[in-house]
Amino acid sequence: MDRAQKEKVVDELGQIFESSGVVVVAHYAGMTVAQMQDLRAKMREVGGSVRVAKNKLAKIALEGKPGSKMGNLLTGMTVLAFSEDPVAAAKVSEAYAKGNDKFVILGGTMGGEVLDQAGVKTVASMPSREELIAQIVSCIGAPASNIAGAIGAPAANIAGILSTIEEKAAA
């Protein structure tokens, strides 16, 4: 890799560190190509990505960025899993690590804060953006459906009473 290519990789990694909601660092020694492709596919499903880069270049890209202390995690065969959604990459990484003992989460960064293994696990247990939106919408929608039910209930009761009176009159 010549100097121009290295500079390009450093720029790309810098963009990743700046624009991602979460970056998870993990060791992947011993994983097969098929396992790595499976991880990449699962990460793509949630809008994330996986990147293998030289640790030295990643450390250079981290200089002056939020979460630059994450450079301590970049030792050995490391892979970066990242997503704009602050929870997605952590969820996929955590789930994948449970099923594959060769994928070992070291830590990561979220919003400039460096996370250890427990921090990544905590982030992974948080609801995703879509889940939070769904919860908020259901909270907002519940009173409206209750009001509609309350308004419709007297009419239904009156209709039921009238049908009962008709049945008794017919009998």
Secondary structure, DSSP 8 states (H G I E B T S, - for coil): --HHHHHHHHHHHHHHHHH-SEEEEEE-TT--HHHHHHHHHHHHHTTEEEEE--HHHHHHHHTTSTTGGGGGG--SSEEEEEESSTTHHHHHHHHHHHH-TT-EEEEEEETTEEE-HHHHHHHHHS--HHHHHHHHHHHHHHHHHHHHHHHHHHHHHHHHHHHHHHHHHH-
